[in-house]
């Protein structure tokens, strides 16, 4: 366990506090136009839901309430348990 903690701290130090490196040095290219076109609607949806969540919440409210009601009901009592 101690070795695992030491390794995690060592890794954390190297990842977050190591020398800065450029992504291009590692062969990771920037996003292409196709990737930006794919990513842009997702980013816009995330921002829109962050600023105006009510339309999404109103859509999922009824199914979530039904699920909570179904899960929170006590289990049915069996006849053999009542006779005891």
Secondary structure, 3 states (H helix, E strand, C coil): CHHHHHHHHHHHHHHHHCCCCCHHHHCCCCCCHHHHHHHHHHHHHHHHHHHCCHHHHHHHHHHHHHHHHHHHCCCCCCHHHHHC
